[in-house]
Amino acid sequence: MRELYGVLEYVIAQAFFEQTIFPKHLPESVRLEVTRSSFWKKREQTGTGTPKPINTAFDTLPKWRDYRKSLIYEGEKKYMRELMTKAGGNIKRAAALSDLSCPRIYELLRKYDIAN
């Protein structure tokens, strides 16, 4: 999972000013692995060469937008829980620690159904 986060951070950094993510934004190691797996898949279908396991990890991934939204949602929720724990439930202290405004903290607490 840590490797996936690393790849996602890399991709986002590479595509920072672009609205669409392309294979060119992926790390070279990932592009090579995808190329290798598609090469072996083609060879397996034609019956030539020694078949290798196919990397199907990309076949089971959700859509990028949905995956990104779920990561952001879970990350914000975890952050808010930890923030409120560290602030002892005090909104003004949480605002000082997080550099968020008090109204924004209230909004996020409601959004994630976190009691202060």
Jmol script that loads the backbone (N, CA, C; Angstrom):
load data "model"
ATOM      1  N   MET A   1       0.823  -1.177   0.000  1.00  0.00           N
ATOM      2  CA  MET A   1       0.000   0.000   0.000  1.00  0.00           C
ATOM      3  C   MET A   1       0.877   1.254   0.000  1.00  0.00           C
ATOM      4  N   ARG A   2       1.995   1.192   0.725  1.00  0.00           N
ATOM      5  CA  ARG A   2       2.898   2.326   0.796  1.00  0.00           C
ATOM      6  C   ARG A   2       3.452   2.659  -0.594  1.00  0.00           C
ATOM      7  N   GLU A   3       3.718   1.613  -1.380  1.00  0.00           N
ATOM      8  CA  GLU A   3       4.223   1.817  -2.733  1.00  0.00           C
ATOM      9  C   GLU A   3       3.179   2.527  -3.600  1.00  0.00           C
ATOM     10  N   LEU A   4       1.926   2.145  -3.440  1.00  0.00           N
ATOM     11  CA  LEU A   4       0.846   2.782  -4.197  1.00  0.00           C
ATOM     12  C   LEU A   4       0.756   4.267  -3.857  1.00  0.00           C
ATOM     13  N   TYR A   5       0.835   4.599  -2.579  1.00  0.00           N
ATOM     14  CA  TYR A   5       0.801   6.006  -2.183  1.00  0.00           C
ATOM     15  C   TYR A   5       1.978   6.764  -2.796  1.00  0.00           C
ATOM     16  N   GLY A   6       3.137   6.124  -2.803  1.00  0.00           N
ATOM     17  CA  GLY A   6       4.316   6.751  -3.403  1.00  0.00           C
ATOM     18  C   GLY A   6       4.112   7.036  -4.878  1.00  0.00           C
ATOM     19  N   VAL A   7       3.548   6.066  -5.580  1.00  0.00           N
ATOM     20  CA  VAL A   7       3.282   6.236  -7.011  1.00  0.00           C
ATOM     21  C   VAL A   7       2.255   7.344  -7.227  1.00  0.00           C
ATOM     22  N   LEU A   8       1.200   7.365  -6.413  1.00  0.00           N
ATOM     23  CA  LEU A   8       0.174   8.407  -6.554  1.00  0.00           C
ATOM     24  C   LEU A   8       0.752   9.799  -6.307  1.00  0.00           C
ATOM     25  N   GLU A   9       1.585   9.932  -5.301  1.00  0.00           N
ATOM     26  CA  GLU A   9       2.215  11.222  -5.034  1.00  0.00           C
ATOM     27  C   GLU A   9       3.087  11.646  -6.209  1.00  0.00           C
ATOM     28  N   TYR A  10       3.833  10.687  -6.771  1.00  0.00           N
ATOM     29  CA  TYR A  10       4.703  10.966  -7.907  1.00  0.00           C
ATOM     30  C   TYR A  10       3.884  11.441  -9.105  1.00  0.00           C
ATOM     31  N   VAL A  11       2.791  10.728  -9.392  1.00  0.00           N
ATOM     32  CA  VAL A  11       1.937  11.062 -10.532  1.00  0.00           C
ATOM     33  C   VAL A  11       1.333  12.446 -10.368  1.00  0.00           C
ATOM     34  N   ILE A  12       0.843  12.740  -9.189  1.00  0.00           N
ATOM     35  CA  ILE A  12       0.239  14.053  -8.946  1.00  0.00           C
ATOM     36  C   ILE A  12       1.277  15.161  -9.101  1.00  0.00           C
ATOM     37  N   ALA A  13       2.488  14.907  -8.628  1.00  0.00           N
ATOM     38  CA  ALA A  13       3.559  15.900  -8.770  1.00  0.00           C
ATOM     39  C   ALA A  13       3.934  16.090 -10.235  1.00  0.00           C
ATOM     40  N   GLN A  14       3.983  15.016 -11.001  1.00  0.00           N
ATOM     41  CA  GLN A  14       4.353  15.104 -12.416  1.00  0.00           C
ATOM     42  C   GLN A  14       3.280  15.808 -13.238  1.00  0.00           C
ATOM     43  N   ALA A  15       2.031  15.606 -12.897  1.00  0.00           N
ATOM     44  CA  ALA A  15       0.916  16.169 -13.675  1.00  0.00           C
ATOM     45  C   ALA A  15       0.346  17.413 -13.016  1.00  0.00           C
ATOM     46  N   PHE A  16       1.126  18.096 -12.250  1.00  0.00           N
ATOM     47  CA  PHE A  16       0.640  19.195 -11.421  1.00  0.00           C
ATOM     48  C   PHE A  16      -0.171  20.231 -12.198  1.00  0.00           C
ATOM     49  N   PHE A  17       0.308  20.674 -13.341  1.00  0.00           N
ATOM     50  CA  PHE A  17      -0.372  21.725 -14.089  1.00  0.00           C
ATOM     51  C   PHE A  17      -1.276  21.189 -15.191  1.00  0.00           C
ATOM     52  N   GLU A  18      -1.389  19.886 -15.326  1.00  0.00           N
ATOM     53  CA  GLU A  18      -2.235  19.305 -16.361  1.00  0.00           C
ATOM     54  C   GLU A  18      -3.529  18.806 -15.746  1.00  0.00           C
ATOM     55  N   GLN A  19      -4.601  18.849 -16.514  1.00  0.00           N
ATOM     56  CA  GLN A  19      -5.901  18.425 -16.011  1.00  0.00           C
ATOM     57  C   GLN A  19      -6.104  16.925 -16.135  1.00  0.00           C
ATOM     58  N   THR A  20      -5.326  16.274 -16.987  1.00  0.00           N
ATOM     59  CA  THR A  20      -5.477  14.847 -17.233  1.00  0.00           C
ATOM     60  C   THR A  20      -4.160  14.142 -16.933  1.00  0.00           C
ATOM     61  N   ILE A  21      -4.277  12.962 -16.362  1.00  0.00           N
ATOM     62  CA  ILE A  21      -3.090  12.163 -16.082  1.00  0.00           C
ATOM     63  C   ILE A  21      -2.898  11.173 -17.221  1.00  0.00           C
ATOM     64  N   PHE A  22      -1.682  11.112 -17.738  1.00  0.00           N
ATOM     65  CA  PHE A  22      -1.330  10.231 -18.833  1.00  0.00           C
ATOM     66  C   PHE A  22      -0.271   9.233 -18.371  1.00  0.00           C
ATOM     67  N   PRO A  23      -0.061   8.161 -19.121  1.00  0.00           N
ATOM     68  CA  PRO A  23       0.982   7.195 -18.750  1.00  0.00           C
ATOM     69  C   PRO A  23       2.361   7.827 -18.594  1.00  0.00           C
ATOM     70  N   LYS A  24       2.622   8.910 -19.314  1.00  0.00           N
ATOM     71  CA  LYS A  24       3.928   9.574 -19.197  1.00  0.00           C
ATOM     72  C   LYS A  24       4.183  10.108 -17.786  1.00  0.00           C
ATOM     73  N   HIS A  25       3.129  10.290 -17.002  1.00  0.00           N
ATOM     74  CA  HIS A  25       3.273  10.789 -15.639  1.00  0.00           C
ATOM     75  C   HIS A  25       3.638   9.687 -14.652  1.00  0.00           C
ATOM     76  N   LEU A  26       3.461   8.443 -15.057  1.00  0.00           N
ATOM     77  CA  LEU A  26       3.789   7.321 -14.173  1.00  0.00           C
ATOM     78  C   LEU A  26       5.295   7.160 -14.064  1.00  0.00           C
ATOM     79  N   PRO A  27       5.776   6.628 -12.945  1.00  0.00           N
ATOM     80  CA  PRO A  27       7.206   6.347 -12.833  1.00  0.00           C
ATOM     81  C   PRO A  27       7.614   5.326 -13.895  1.00  0.00           C
ATOM     82  N   GLU A  28       8.849   5.398 -14.308  1.00  0.00           N
ATOM     83  CA  GLU A  28       9.346   4.506 -15.354  1.00  0.00           C
ATOM     84  C   GLU A  28       9.191   3.040 -14.970  1.00  0.00           C
ATOM     85  N   SER A  29       9.410   2.713 -13.708  1.00  0.00           N
ATOM     86  CA  SER A  29       9.304   1.314 -13.270  1.00  0.00           C
ATOM     87  C   SER A  29       7.888   0.770 -13.468  1.00  0.00           C
ATOM     88  N   VAL A  30       6.874   1.592 -13.239  1.00  0.00           N
ATOM     89  CA  VAL A  30       5.483   1.163 -13.423  1.00  0.00           C
ATOM     90  C   VAL A  30       5.183   0.992 -14.904  1.00  0.00           C
ATOM     91  N   ARG A  31       5.628   1.950 -15.725  1.00  0.00           N
ATOM     92  CA  ARG A  31       5.409   1.840 -17.176  1.00  0.00           C
ATOM     93  C   ARG A  31       6.066   0.584 -17.723  1.00  0.00           C
ATOM     94  N   LEU A  32       7.276   0.276 -17.252  1.00  0.00           N
ATOM     95  CA  LEU A  32       7.969  -0.929 -17.714  1.00  0.00           C
ATOM     96  C   LEU A  32       7.214  -2.194 -17.311  1.00  0.00           C
ATOM     97  N   GLU A  33       6.709  -2.226 -16.088  1.00  0.00           N
ATOM     98  CA  GLU A  33       5.976  -3.403 -15.615  1.00  0.00           C
ATOM     99  C   GLU A  33       4.701  -3.618 -16.430  1.00  0.00           C
ATOM    100  N   VAL A  34       3.994  -2.560 -16.737  1.00  0.00           N
ATOM    101  CA  VAL A  34       2.778  -2.666 -17.545  1.00  0.00           C
ATOM    102  C   VAL A  34       3.130  -3.145 -18.948  1.00  0.00           C
ATOM    103  N   THR A  35       4.209  -2.600 -19.512  1.00  0.00           N
ATOM    104  CA  THR A  35       4.635  -3.016 -20.850  1.00  0.00           C
ATOM    105  C   THR A  35       5.025  -4.485 -20.859  1.00  0.00           C
ATOM    106  N   ARG A  36       5.786  -4.894 -19.855  1.00  0.00           N
ATOM    107  CA  ARG A  36       6.192  -6.305 -19.769  1.00  0.00           C
ATOM    108  C   ARG A  36       4.983  -7.223 -19.659  1.00  0.00           C
ATOM    109  N   SER A  37       4.051  -6.852 -18.797  1.00  0.00           N
ATOM    110  CA  SER A  37       2.895  -7.728 -18.608  1.00  0.00           C
ATOM    111  C   SER A  37       2.052  -7.811 -19.875  1.00  0.00           C
ATOM    112  N   SER A  38       1.908  -6.694 -20.599  1.00  0.00           N
ATOM    113  CA  SER A  38       1.138  -6.761 -21.844  1.00  0.00           C
ATOM    114  C   SER A  38       1.895  -7.558 -22.899  1.00  0.00           C
ATOM    115  N   PHE A  39       3.219  -7.475 -22.899  1.00  0.00           N
ATOM    116  CA  PHE A  39       4.029  -8.264 -23.826  1.00  0.00           C
ATOM    117  C   PHE A  39       3.832  -9.753 -23.562  1.00  0.00           C
ATOM    118  N   TRP A  40       3.927 -10.159 -22.300  1.00  0.00           N
ATOM    119  CA  TRP A  40       3.769 -11.570 -21.963  1.00  0.00           C
ATOM    120  C   TRP A  40       2.336 -12.037 -22.192  1.00  0.00           C
ATOM    121  N   LYS A  41       1.397 -11.169 -22.002  1.00  0.00           N
ATOM    122  CA  LYS A  41      -0.002 -11.521 -22.255  1.00  0.00           C
ATOM    123  C   LYS A  41      -0.197 -11.829 -23.739  1.00  0.00           C
ATOM    124  N   LYS A  42       0.377 -10.997 -24.608  1.00  0.00           N
ATOM    125  CA  LYS A  42       0.280 -11.231 -26.051  1.00  0.00           C
ATOM    126  C   LYS A  42       0.975 -12.529 -26.441  1.00  0.00           C
ATOM    127  N   ARG A  43       2.143 -12.778 -25.867  1.00  0.00           N
ATOM    128  CA  ARG A  43       2.874 -14.017 -26.181  1.00  0.00           C
ATOM    129  C   ARG A  43       2.098 -15.232 -25.714  1.00  0.00           C
ATOM    130  N   GLU A  44       1.447 -15.096 -24.566  1.00  0.00           N
ATOM    131  CA  GLU A  44       0.656 -16.205 -24.037  1.00  0.00           C
ATOM    132  C   GLU A  44      -0.534 -16.488 -24.955  1.00  0.00           C
ATOM    133  N   GLN A  45      -1.143 -15.447 -25.473  1.00  0.00           N
ATOM    134  CA  GLN A  45      -2.292 -15.621 -26.359  1.00  0.00           C
ATOM    135  C   GLN A  45      -1.898 -16.251 -27.678  1.00  0.00           C
ATOM    136  N   THR A  46      -0.690 -15.948 -28.169  1.00  0.00           N
ATOM    137  CA  THR A  46      -0.234 -16.531 -29.426  1.00  0.00           C
ATOM    138  C   THR A  46       0.407 -17.890 -29.220  1.00  0.00           C
ATOM    139  N   GLY A  47       0.679 -18.266 -27.974  1.00  0.00           N
ATOM    140  CA  GLY A  47       1.249 -19.576 -27.677  1.00  0.00           C
ATOM    141  C   GLY A  47       2.750 -19.646 -27.829  1.00  0.00           C
ATOM    142  N   THR A  48       3.439 -18.525 -27.903  1.00  0.00           N
ATOM    143  CA  THR A  48       4.892 -18.533 -28.018  1.00  0.00           C
ATOM    144  C   THR A  48       5.516 -18.096 -26.712  1.00  0.00           C
ATOM    145  N   GLY A  49       6.674 -18.644 -26.413  1.00  0.00           N
ATOM    146  CA  GLY A  49       7.404 -18.247 -25.219  1.00  0.00           C
ATOM    147  C   GLY A  49       6.846 -18.881 -23.961  1.00  0.00           C
ATOM    148  N   THR A  50       7.501 -18.623 -22.871  1.00  0.00           N
ATOM    149  CA  THR A  50       7.084 -19.133 -21.581  1.00  0.00           C
ATOM    150  C   THR A  50       6.120 -18.146 -20.953  1.00  0.00           C
ATOM    151  N   PRO A  51       4.911 -18.579 -20.641  1.00  0.00           N
ATOM    152  CA  PRO A  51       3.965 -17.633 -20.047  1.00  0.00           C
ATOM    153  C   PRO A  51       4.404 -17.204 -18.656  1.00  0.00           C
ATOM    154  N   LYS A  52       4.240 -15.935 -18.380  1.00  0.00           N
ATOM    155  CA  LYS A  52       4.527 -15.380 -17.060  1.00  0.00           C
ATOM    156  C   LYS A  52       3.220 -14.893 -16.466  1.00  0.00           C
ATOM    157  N   PRO A  53       3.178 -14.767 -15.155  1.00  0.00           N
ATOM    158  CA  PRO A  53       1.965 -14.224 -14.535  1.00  0.00           C
ATOM    159  C   PRO A  53       1.682 -12.822 -15.068  1.00  0.00           C
ATOM    160  N   ILE A  54       0.413 -12.538 -15.282  1.00  0.00           N
ATOM    161  CA  ILE A  54       0.004 -11.238 -15.793  1.00  0.00           C
ATOM    162  C   ILE A  54      -0.291 -10.321 -14.610  1.00  0.00           C
ATOM    163  N   ASN A  55       0.212  -9.114 -14.676  1.00  0.00           N
ATOM    164  CA  ASN A  55      -0.058  -8.123 -13.636  1.00  0.00           C
ATOM    165  C   ASN A  55      -1.461  -7.572 -13.865  1.00  0.00           C
ATOM    166  N   THR A  56      -2.397  -8.010 -13.052  1.00  0.00           N
ATOM    167  CA  THR A  56      -3.787  -7.580 -13.224  1.00  0.00           C
ATOM    168  C   THR A  56      -4.182  -6.512 -12.218  1.00  0.00           C
ATOM    169  N   ALA A  57      -3.220  -5.957 -11.508  1.00  0.00           N
ATOM    170  CA  ALA A  57      -3.544  -4.958 -10.486  1.00  0.00           C
ATOM    171  C   ALA A  57      -4.287  -3.764 -11.081  1.00  0.00           C
ATOM    172  N   PHE A  58      -3.957  -3.375 -12.316  1.00  0.00           N
ATOM    173  CA  PHE A  58      -4.602  -2.216 -12.919  1.00  0.00           C
ATOM    174  C   PHE A  58      -6.018  -2.536 -13.375  1.00  0.00           C
ATOM    175  N   ASP A  59      -6.337  -3.831 -13.552  1.00  0.00           N
ATOM    176  CA  ASP A  59      -7.682  -4.203 -13.981  1.00  0.00           C
ATOM    177  C   ASP A  59      -8.707  -4.034 -12.867  1.00  0.00           C
ATOM    178  N   THR A  60      -8.269  -4.066 -11.614  1.00  0.00           N
ATOM    179  CA  THR A  60      -9.208  -4.039 -10.496  1.00  0.00           C
ATOM    180  C   THR A  60      -9.305  -2.675  -9.810  1.00  0.00           C
ATOM    181  N   LEU A  61      -8.560  -1.711 -10.283  1.00  0.00           N
ATOM    182  CA  LEU A  61      -8.596  -0.395  -9.649  1.00  0.00           C
ATOM    183  C   LEU A  61      -9.885   0.339  -9.999  1.00  0.00           C
ATOM    184  N   PRO A  62     -10.391   1.125  -9.057  1.00  0.00           N
ATOM    185  CA  PRO A  62     -11.569   1.946  -9.365  1.00  0.00           C
ATOM    186  C   PRO A  62     -11.167   3.102 -10.280  1.00  0.00           C
ATOM    187  N   LYS A  63     -12.122   3.848 -10.731  1.00  0.00           N
ATOM    188  CA  LYS A  63     -11.840   5.036 -11.531  1.00  0.00           C
ATOM    189  C   LYS A  63     -10.998   5.992 -10.705  1.00  0.00           C
ATOM    190  N   TRP A  64     -10.074   6.706 -11.350  1.00  0.00           N
ATOM    191  CA  TRP A  64      -9.134   7.589 -10.649  1.00  0.00           C
ATOM    192  C   TRP A  64      -9.863   8.611  -9.790  1.00  0.00           C
ATOM    193  N   ARG A  65     -10.883   9.238 -10.335  1.00  0.00           N
ATOM    194  CA  ARG A  65     -11.598  10.283  -9.601  1.00  0.00           C
ATOM    195  C   ARG A  65     -12.228   9.710  -8.327  1.00  0.00           C
ATOM    196  N   ASP A  66     -12.857   8.529  -8.440  1.00  0.00           N
ATOM    197  CA  ASP A  66     -13.482   7.908  -7.271  1.00  0.00           C
ATOM    198  C   ASP A  66     -12.436   7.525  -6.235  1.00  0.00           C
ATOM    199  N   TYR A  67     -11.327   6.974  -6.702  1.00  0.00           N
ATOM    200  CA  TYR A  67     -10.263   6.561  -5.789  1.00  0.00           C
ATOM    201  C   TYR A  67      -9.673   7.775  -5.072  1.00  0.00           C
ATOM    202  N   ARG A  68      -9.424   8.836  -5.818  1.00  0.00           N
ATOM    203  CA  ARG A  68      -8.859  10.057  -5.244  1.00  0.00           C
ATOM    204  C   ARG A  68      -9.803  10.659  -4.208  1.00  0.00           C
ATOM    205  N   LYS A  69     -11.100  10.699  -4.544  1.00  0.00           N
ATOM    206  CA  LYS A  69     -12.073  11.243  -3.605  1.00  0.00           C
ATOM    207  C   LYS A  69     -12.115  10.429  -2.316  1.00  0.00           C
ATOM    208  N   SER A  70     -12.052   9.103  -2.448  1.00  0.00           N
ATOM    209  CA  SER A  70     -12.100   8.260  -1.245  1.00  0.00           C
ATOM    210  C   SER A  70     -10.855   8.465  -0.387  1.00  0.00           C
ATOM    211  N   LEU A  71      -9.691   8.629  -1.023  1.00  0.00           N
ATOM    212  CA  LEU A  71      -8.469   8.888  -0.262  1.00  0.00           C
ATOM    213  C   LEU A  71      -8.539  10.226   0.453  1.00  0.00           C
ATOM    214  N   ILE A  72      -9.023  11.237  -0.236  1.00  0.00           N
ATOM    215  CA  ILE A  72      -9.142  12.561   0.383  1.00  0.00           C
ATOM    216  C   ILE A  72     -10.132  12.511   1.538  1.00  0.00           C
ATOM    217  N   TYR A  73     -11.262  11.853   1.320  1.00  0.00           N
ATOM    218  CA  TYR A  73     -12.289  11.742   2.356  1.00  0.00           C
ATOM    219  C   TYR A  73     -11.710  11.069   3.596  1.00  0.00           C
ATOM    220  N   GLU A  74     -11.075   9.913   3.410  1.00  0.00           N
ATOM    221  CA  GLU A  74     -10.519   9.186   4.555  1.00  0.00           C
ATOM    222  C   GLU A  74      -9.389   9.960   5.218  1.00  0.00           C
ATOM    223  N   GLY A  75      -8.573  10.625   4.423  1.00  0.00           N
ATOM    224  CA  GLY A  75      -7.472  11.415   4.977  1.00  0.00           C
ATOM    225  C   GLY A  75      -7.963  12.584   5.804  1.00  0.00           C
ATOM    226  N   GLU A  76      -8.945  13.311   5.282  1.00  0.00           N
ATOM    227  CA  GLU A  76      -9.498  14.447   6.026  1.00  0.00           C
ATOM    228  C   GLU A  76     -10.180  13.981   7.309  1.00  0.00           C
ATOM    229  N   LYS A  77     -10.903  12.891   7.221  1.00  0.00           N
ATOM    230  CA  LYS A  77     -11.604  12.365   8.391  1.00  0.00           C
ATOM    231  C   LYS A  77     -10.605  11.965   9.482  1.00  0.00           C
ATOM    232  N   LYS A  78      -9.558  11.274   9.088  1.00  0.00           N
ATOM    233  CA  LYS A  78      -8.528  10.857  10.049  1.00  0.00           C
ATOM    234  C   LYS A  78      -7.843  12.086  10.654  1.00  0.00           C
ATOM    235  N   TYR A  79      -7.530  13.060   9.795  1.00  0.00           N
ATOM    236  CA  TYR A  79      -6.872  14.271  10.270  1.00  0.00           C
ATOM    237  C   TYR A  79      -7.753  14.994  11.294  1.00  0.00           C
ATOM    238  N   MET A  80      -9.024  15.128  10.999  1.00  0.00           N
ATOM    239  CA  MET A  80      -9.920  15.836  11.910  1.00  0.00           C
ATOM    240  C   MET A  80     -10.052  15.102  13.240  1.00  0.00           C
ATOM    241  N   ARG A  81     -10.118  13.789  13.206  1.00  0.00           N
ATOM    242  CA  ARG A  81     -10.196  13.027  14.468  1.00  0.00           C
ATOM    243  C   ARG A  81      -8.943  13.248  15.307  1.00  0.00           C
ATOM    244  N   GLU A  82      -7.781  13.151  14.654  1.00  0.00           N
ATOM    245  CA  GLU A  82      -6.518  13.346  15.380  1.00  0.00           C
ATOM    246  C   GLU A  82      -6.381  14.785  15.874  1.00  0.00           C
ATOM    247  N   LEU A  83      -6.811  15.732  15.051  1.00  0.00           N
ATOM    248  CA  LEU A  83      -6.749  17.147  15.440  1.00  0.00           C
ATOM    249  C   LEU A  83      -7.597  17.401  16.672  1.00  0.00           C
ATOM    250  N   MET A  84      -8.818  16.910  16.676  1.00  0.00           N
ATOM    251  CA  MET A  84      -9.699  17.145  17.814  1.00  0.00           C
ATOM    252  C   MET A  84      -9.204  16.425  19.064  1.00  0.00           C
ATOM    253  N   THR A  85      -8.584  15.276  18.890  1.00  0.00           N
ATOM    254  CA  THR A  85      -7.997  14.580  20.037  1.00  0.00           C
ATOM    255  C   THR A  85      -6.854  15.404  20.618  1.00  0.00           C
ATOM    256  N   LYS A  86      -5.981  15.883  19.735  1.00  0.00           N
ATOM    257  CA  LYS A  86      -4.832  16.667  20.184  1.00  0.00           C
ATOM    258  C   LYS A  86      -5.273  17.997  20.806  1.00  0.00           C
ATOM    259  N   ALA A  87      -6.341  18.597  20.263  1.00  0.00           N
ATOM    260  CA  ALA A  87      -6.838  19.874  20.774  1.00  0.00           C
ATOM    261  C   ALA A  87      -7.744  19.696  21.983  1.00  0.00           C
ATOM    262  N   GLY A  88      -8.012  18.466  22.367  1.00  0.00           N
ATOM    263  CA  GLY A  88      -8.871  18.216  23.519  1.00  0.00           C
ATOM    264  C   GLY A  88     -10.305  18.658  23.287  1.00  0.00           C
ATOM    265  N   GLY A  89     -10.733  18.683  22.024  1.00  0.00           N
ATOM    266  CA  GLY A  89     -12.098  19.089  21.711  1.00  0.00           C
ATOM    267  C   GLY A  89     -12.304  20.592  21.646  1.00  0.00           C
ATOM    268  N   ASN A  90     -11.244  21.365  21.854  1.00  0.00           N
ATOM    269  CA  ASN A  90     -11.320  22.821  21.842  1.00  0.00           C
ATOM    270  C   ASN A  90     -11.159  23.331  20.405  1.00  0.00           C
ATOM    271  N   ILE A  91     -12.204  23.971  19.884  1.00  0.00           N
ATOM    272  CA  ILE A  91     -12.210  24.425  18.495  1.00  0.00           C
ATOM    273  C   ILE A  91     -11.146  25.499  18.244  1.00  0.00           C
ATOM    274  N   LYS A  92     -11.016  26.452  19.160  1.00  0.00           N
ATOM    275  CA  LYS A  92     -10.023  27.515  18.965  1.00  0.00           C
ATOM    276  C   LYS A  92      -8.600  26.956  18.965  1.00  0.00           C
ATOM    277  N   ARG A  93      -8.349  26.006  19.840  1.00  0.00           N
ATOM    278  CA  ARG A  93      -7.017  25.363  19.856  1.00  0.00           C
ATOM    279  C   ARG A  93      -6.797  24.562  18.571  1.00  0.00           C
ATOM    280  N   ALA A  94      -7.836  23.877  18.110  1.00  0.00           N
ATOM    281  CA  ALA A  94      -7.734  23.108  16.869  1.00  0.00           C
ATOM    282  C   ALA A  94      -7.456  24.048  15.692  1.00  0.00           C
ATOM    283  N   ALA A  95      -8.087  25.210  15.697  1.00  0.00           N
ATOM    284  CA  ALA A  95      -7.862  26.189  14.637  1.00  0.00           C
ATOM    285  C   ALA A  95      -6.420  26.676  14.657  1.00  0.00           C
ATOM    286  N   ALA A  96      -5.888  26.910  15.845  1.00  0.00           N
ATOM    287  CA  ALA A  96      -4.500  27.365  15.966  1.00  0.00           C
ATOM    288  C   ALA A  96      -3.530  26.277  15.513  1.00  0.00           C
ATOM    289  N   LEU A  97      -3.814  25.030  15.855  1.00  0.00           N
ATOM    290  CA  LEU A  97      -2.934  23.922  15.470  1.00  0.00           C
ATOM    291  C   LEU A  97      -2.961  23.644  13.971  1.00  0.00           C
ATOM    292  N   SER A  98      -4.128  23.768  13.377  1.00  0.00           N
ATOM    293  CA  SER A  98      -4.298  23.349  11.984  1.00  0.00           C
ATOM    294  C   SER A  98      -4.227  24.483  10.976  1.00  0.00           C
ATOM    295  N   ASP A  99      -4.291  25.716  11.451  1.00  0.00           N
ATOM    296  CA  ASP A  99      -4.343  26.884  10.582  1.00  0.00           C
ATOM    297  C   ASP A  99      -5.623  26.899   9.744  1.00  0.00           C
ATOM    298  N   LEU A 100      -6.681  26.309  10.277  1.00  0.00           N
ATOM    299  CA  LEU A 100      -8.011  26.369   9.670  1.00  0.00           C
ATOM    300  C   LEU A 100      -8.842  27.367  10.471  1.00  0.00           C
ATOM    301  N   SER A 101      -9.851  27.932   9.842  1.00  0.00           N
ATOM    302  CA  SER A 101     -10.737  28.833  10.573  1.00  0.00           C
ATOM    303  C   SER A 101     -11.714  28.004  11.408  1.00  0.00           C
ATOM    304  N   CYS A 102     -12.254  28.616  12.438  1.00  0.00           N
ATOM    305  CA  CYS A 102     -13.233  27.915  13.279  1.00  0.00           C
ATOM    306  C   CYS A 102     -14.456  27.476  12.483  1.00  0.00           C
ATOM    307  N   PRO A 103     -15.021  28.328  11.603  1.00  0.00           N
ATOM    308  CA  PRO A 103     -16.167  27.866  10.814  1.00  0.00           C
ATOM    309  C   PRO A 103     -15.826  26.658   9.928  1.00  0.00           C
ATOM    310  N   ARG A 104     -14.607  26.656   9.377  1.00  0.00           N
ATOM    311  CA  ARG A 104     -14.203  25.524   8.533  1.00  0.00           C
ATOM    312  C   ARG A 104     -14.081  24.250   9.376  1.00  0.00           C
ATOM    313  N   ILE A 105     -13.587  24.368  10.576  1.00  0.00           N
ATOM    314  CA  ILE A 105     -13.486  23.195  11.459  1.00  0.00           C
ATOM    315  C   ILE A 105     -14.878  22.670  11.779  1.00  0.00           C
ATOM    316  N   TYR A 106     -15.792  23.563  12.114  1.00  0.00           N
ATOM    317  CA  TYR A 106     -17.171  23.124  12.371  1.00  0.00           C
ATOM    318  C   TYR A 106     -17.762  22.425  11.145  1.00  0.00           C
ATOM    319  N   GLU A 107     -17.506  22.974   9.975  1.00  0.00           N
ATOM    320  CA  GLU A 107     -18.011  22.392   8.729  1.00  0.00           C
ATOM    321  C   GLU A 107     -17.455  20.977   8.529  1.00  0.00           C
ATOM    322  N   LEU A 108     -16.163  20.807   8.753  1.00  0.00           N
ATOM    323  CA  LEU A 108     -15.546  19.486   8.586  1.00  0.00           C
ATOM    324  C   LEU A 108     -16.018  18.499   9.643  1.00  0.00           C
ATOM    325  N   LEU A 109     -16.228  18.989  10.857  1.00  0.00           N
ATOM    326  CA  LEU A 109     -16.739  18.105  11.913  1.00  0.00           C
ATOM    327  C   LEU A 109     -18.137  17.601  11.568  1.00  0.00           C
ATOM    328  N   ARG A 110     -18.973  18.482  11.043  1.00  0.00           N
ATOM    329  CA  ARG A 110     -20.309  18.059  10.606  1.00  0.00           C
ATOM    330  C   ARG A 110     -20.207  17.081   9.427  1.00  0.00           C
ATOM    331  N   LYS A 111     -19.354  17.397   8.470  1.00  0.00           N
ATOM    332  CA  LYS A 111     -19.196  16.570   7.277  1.00  0.00           C
ATOM    333  C   LYS A 111     -18.811  15.138   7.653  1.00  0.00           C
ATOM    334  N   TYR A 112     -17.891  14.988   8.583  1.00  0.00           N
ATOM    335  CA  TYR A 112     -17.392  13.658   8.972  1.00  0.00           C
ATOM    336  C   TYR A 112     -18.062  13.107  10.220  1.00  0.00           C
ATOM    337  N   ASP A 113     -19.098  13.803  10.703  1.00  0.00           N
ATOM    338  CA  ASP A 113     -19.883  13.348  11.842  1.00  0.00           C
ATOM    339  C   ASP A 113     -18.980  13.055  13.052  1.00  0.00           C
ATOM    340  N   ILE A 114     -18.144  14.031  13.370  1.00  0.00           N
ATOM    341  CA  ILE A 114     -17.214  13.931  14.496  1.00  0.00           C
ATOM    342  C   ILE A 114     -17.704  14.852  15.596  1.00  0.00           C
ATOM    343  N   ALA A 115     -17.884  14.313  16.786  1.00  0.00           N
ATOM    344  CA  ALA A 115     -18.317  15.123  17.923  1.00  0.00           C
ATOM    345  C   ALA A 115     -17.106  15.823  18.529  1.00  0.00           C
ATOM    346  N   ASN A 116     -17.274  17.094  18.915  1.00  0.00           N
ATOM    347  CA  ASN A 116     -16.135  17.798  19.527  1.00  0.00           C
ATOM    348  C   ASN A 116     -16.236  17.824  20.997  1.00  0.00           C
TER     349      ASN A 116
END
end "model"
wireframe off; spacefill off
backbone 0.3
color backbone group
